């Protein structure tokens, strides 16, 4: 992977603790309840999960660690990400995590398998575009996880493709879905211009846009998957910062610089002044950041 990709991997690792704090626990509890009911009604069958935009597999490790899949003795988990080389980072992260958590691990032709206390998880990593992956996966998925990814995709098309692989009564879980607000503190005179331009870069083309979380609340039912739980999962990072927070915030500022800089919606002098002030705030351990997200859980009719 390139140095740019390595920085992105460092960002993914740094944001794991941010996501941990942000996830909407009542929506997660509803997911657990529905998976337990599904296990009871389909006794002995494995749980089949597909995670898109899977990155280093943090959401899979989190769901296993938090007991979300405890009703199942066998789990088949497919992770899909279009970035080449990400599978190697995921494998290394899983190997380290499995050893620490007491799982045994062995490689398989298309991934690896971990086992503990009579439970097994088959992990497969697919390097592919979401839409290509959905054309080859069987219509046999119990749960789709779309973690912090739908805002950069054509929303209706992506949701339709993912729902098409679910079995009857299958679950669609979209945690940390961006929903229209970004704020930094202390305030800066150019905040409105820079952040307005930042949100505007999320519009147009095939991107779902800055209101993806809210839009899911109508898109999912319209495509035959009524929402059964939802709630806020805001990213909130404030001083004092640990090393992970600093890495996370530095990369967020990088995203703003890259997207707004390309758009030319704000003159370069204004953008550079804003960035300099924000990096000074970060260096001085004064920068606070909030991004509004939603967690959404739906069930296919």
C-alpha positions in Angstrom: 0.0 0.0 0.0 1.1 3.6 -0.5 2.0 6.0 2.3 -1.4 7.6 1.7 -3.1 4.3 2.3 -0.9 3.6 5.3 -2.2 6.9 6.8 -5.7 5.8 6.1 -5.1 2.5 8.0 -3.7 4.5 10.9 -6.8 6.6 10.9 -9.1 3.5 10.9 -7.2 2.1 13.9 -7.4 5.4 15.7 -11.1 5.8 15.2 -12.0 2.5 16.7 -12.2 4.0 20.2 -14.2 7.0 18.7 -16.7 4.5 17.2 -16.8 2.5 20.4 -18.1 5.6 22.3 -20.4 6.7 19.6 -22.4 3.6 18.7 -26.1 3.9 19.7 -26.5 1.2 22.3 -30.4 0.8 22.1 -30.1 0.1 18.4 -27.3 -2.4 19.1 -29.5 -4.0 21.7 -32.3 -4.3 19.2 -29.9 -6.0 16.8 -28.9 -8.6 19.5 -32.6 -9.3 20.3 -33.5 -9.9 16.7 -30.4 -12.1 16.1 -31.4 -14.2 19.2 -34.9 -14.6 17.9 -33.6 -15.6 14.5 -31.3 -18.2 16.1 -34.2 -19.7 17.9 -36.3 -19.9 14.8 -33.5 -21.4 12.7 -31.9 -23.7 15.2 -28.5 -25.1 14.2 -28.1 -22.9 11.2 -25.0 -20.6 10.9 -25.2 -16.9 11.0 -24.2 -15.4 7.6 -22.9 -11.9 7.7 -21.6 -9.5 5.0 -19.8 -6.3 6.0 -19.2 -3.7 3.3 -16.5 -1.0 3.5 -15.0 -3.4 6.1 -11.6 -1.8 6.3 -9.4 -3.7 8.8 -12.4 -5.6 10.2 -12.9 -3.6 13.3 -16.7 -3.9 13.3 -16.5 -7.7 13.1 -14.1 -7.8 16.0 -16.2 -5.4 18.0 -19.4 -7.4 17.4 -17.7 -10.6 18.5 -16.1 -9.0 21.5 -19.4 -7.4 22.6 -21.4 -10.6 22.4 -23.6 -9.6 19.6 -23.3 -13.0 17.9 -23.4 -15.1 21.1 -26.6 -16.9 20.1 -24.7 -18.7 17.3 -22.1 -21.4 17.4 -21.1 -21.0 13.8 -20.7 -17.6 12.0 -19.7 -17.1 8.4 -18.5 -13.5 8.0 -17.6 -12.0 4.6 -15.8 -8.6 4.6 -15.9 -6.6 1.4 -13.6 -3.6 0.7 -12.5 -2.1 -2.6 -9.0 -1.0 -1.3 -6.3 -3.4 -2.4 -4.0 -4.4 0.4 -6.6 -3.9 3.1 -7.1 -7.6 3.5 -3.5 -8.0 4.7 -4.1 -5.4 7.4 -7.3 -7.1 8.4 -5.6 -10.5 8.7 -2.9 -9.0 10.9 -5.4 -7.2 13.1 -7.5 -10.4 13.5 -4.5 -12.6 14.3 -3.4 -10.2 17.0 -6.9 -9.9 18.4 -7.7 -13.6 18.2 -4.6 -14.5 20.3 -5.4 -11.9 22.9 -9.0 -13.0 23.1 -8.2 -16.7 23.4 -9.3 -17.9 19.9 -7.3 -20.4 17.9 -6.8 -19.4 14.3 -5.9 -21.3 11.2 -5.7 -20.1 7.5 -8.3 -21.2 4.9 -8.1 -21.0 1.1 -10.0 -17.7 1.1 -9.3 -16.3 4.6 -9.0 -17.9 8.0 -11.1 -19.6 10.7 -11.1 -18.9 14.4 -12.5 -21.1 17.2 -13.1 -20.8 20.9 -15.2 -22.8 23.4 -16.9 -24.8 20.6 -17.8 -21.7 18.5 -16.3 -21.0 15.1 -16.1 -18.0 12.8 -15.1 -18.4 9.2 -13.7 -15.1 7.9 -13.5 -14.3 4.2 -12.1 -11.0 2.8 -13.2 -9.9 -0.6 -11.4 -7.1 -2.4 -14.1 -5.8 -4.6 -16.5 -3.0 -5.5 -19.7 -3.4 -3.4 -21.9 -3.8 -6.5 -19.6 -6.4 -8.1 -19.5 -8.3 -4.8 -23.3 -8.4 -4.5 -23.6 -10.0 -7.9 -21.7 -13.1 -6.9 -22.8 -13.5 -3.3 -25.8 -15.9 -2.9 -29.1 -14.7 -1.7 -28.4 -16.3 1.7 -27.3 -13.5 4.0 -28.8 -13.0 7.4 -27.2 -9.7 8.3 -25.6 -6.9 6.3 -23.4 -4.4 8.1 -22.7 -1.1 6.3 -20.4 0.8 8.8 -19.6 4.5 8.0 -19.7 3.9 4.2 -23.1 4.7 2.7 -22.6 8.4 2.4 -19.9 7.9 -0.3 -22.1 5.6 -2.4 -25.2 6.1 -4.5 -27.6 5.5 -1.6 -30.7 3.9 -3.2 -28.7 1.7 -5.6 -26.3 0.6 -2.8 -29.2 -0.2 -0.3 -31.1 -2.1 -3.1 -28.0 -4.2 -3.9 -27.4 -5.1 -0.3 -31.0 -5.9 0.4 -31.1 -8.2 -2.6 -28.7 -10.6 -0.9 -30.7 -10.9 2.3 -32.9 -13.8 3.2 -36.5 -13.2 4.3 -36.5 -11.3 7.5 -32.8 -10.5 7.1 -31.3 -7.5 8.9 -29.7 -4.4 7.6 -27.4 -2.6 10.1 -25.9 0.8 9.2 -23.9 2.2 12.1 -22.1 5.5 12.1 -23.9 6.9 9.0 -23.1 10.6 8.5 -26.1 12.9 8.9 -25.3 16.4 8.1 -23.4 18.3 10.8 -19.7 18.9 11.4 -18.4 21.3 14.0 -15.0 22.3 15.4 -14.3 24.3 18.5 -13.0 26.8 19.3 -15.0 28.7 16.7 -13.3 30.3 13.7 -14.5 33.1 11.4 -14.2 30.8 8.4 -16.1 27.8 9.9 -19.3 28.5 8.0 -17.6 28.9 4.6 -15.2 25.9 5.0 -17.6 23.4 6.5 -20.4 24.5 4.2 -18.1 23.8 1.3 -17.0 20.5 2.9 -20.6 19.3 3.1 -21.2 20.5 -0.5 -18.4 18.3 -1.7 -20.5 15.3 -0.5 -23.3 16.2 -3.0 -23.5 15.4 -6.6 -22.1 12.6 -8.7 -22.9 9.2 -7.2 -22.4 10.2 -3.5 -25.4 9.9 -1.3 -24.7 13.3 0.3 -24.4 14.7 3.8 -28.0 13.7 4.9 -27.5 10.0 4.3 -28.5 9.0 7.9 -31.8 10.7 7.7 -32.4 9.6 4.1 -32.0 6.0 5.2 -35.1 6.3 7.3 -37.2 6.7 4.2 -35.1 4.8 1.6 -35.1 1.5 3.6 -38.9 1.2 4.0 -39.4 2.3 0.4 -37.3 -0.7 -0.6 -39.1 -3.1 1.6 -37.1 -3.0 4.8 -38.9 -1.1 7.5 -36.7 0.6 10.1 -36.9 -1.2 13.5 -34.4 0.9 15.5 -32.4 4.0 15.0 -30.5 6.6 17.1 -27.7 9.1 17.2 -24.1 7.9 17.1 -22.2 11.2 17.1 -18.4 11.3 16.9 -17.3 13.6 19.8 -13.6 14.2 20.3 -12.5 16.8 22.8 -9.4 17.7 24.8 -7.3 16.3 26.4 -6.3 14.2 23.4 -4.5 10.9 23.6 -2.3 9.7 20.6 -5.3 8.0 18.9 -7.4 11.2 19.1 -4.6 13.2 17.6 -4.2 10.8 14.7 -7.9 10.8 14.2 -8.3 14.6 14.2 -5.3 15.1 12.0 -6.8 12.8 9.3 -10.2 14.5 9.6 -8.5 17.8 8.9 -6.8 16.1 6.0 -10.2 15.0 4.6 -11.5 18.6 4.8 -8.3 20.0 3.1 -8.4 17.4 0.3 -12.1 17.8 -0.5 -12.5 21.5 -0.1 -9.2 22.2 -1.8 -10.3 20.3 -4.9 -13.7 22.0 -5.0 -12.4 25.6 -5.2 -15.5 26.7 -3.3 -13.3 28.5 -0.8 -10.3 30.6 -1.8 -7.0 29.0 -1.0 -6.0 31.7 1.4 -9.1 31.3 3.5 -8.8 27.5 3.6 -5.1 27.7 4.5 -5.8 30.1 7.3 -8.5 27.9 8.6 -6.3 24.8 8.4 -3.4 26.5 10.1 -5.6 27.6 13.0 -7.1 24.1 13.4 -3.7 22.5 13.4 -2.5 25.0 16.0 -5.6 24.1 18.1 -4.7 20.4 17.7 -1.1 21.0 18.6 -2.2 23.1 21.7 -4.6 20.3 22.8 -7.5 22.7 22.4 -9.4 21.2 19.3 -12.9 19.7 19.8 -14.7 18.0 17.0 -18.3 16.8 16.5 -19.9 14.9 13.6 -23.5 13.9 13.7 -24.2 10.3 12.7 -27.1 7.9 12.9 -27.2 4.2 13.5 -30.1 2.5 11.6 -31.4 -1.0 11.9 -34.0 -2.4 9.4 -35.6 -5.8 8.7 -36.5 -7.1 5.3 -40.2 -7.8 4.9 
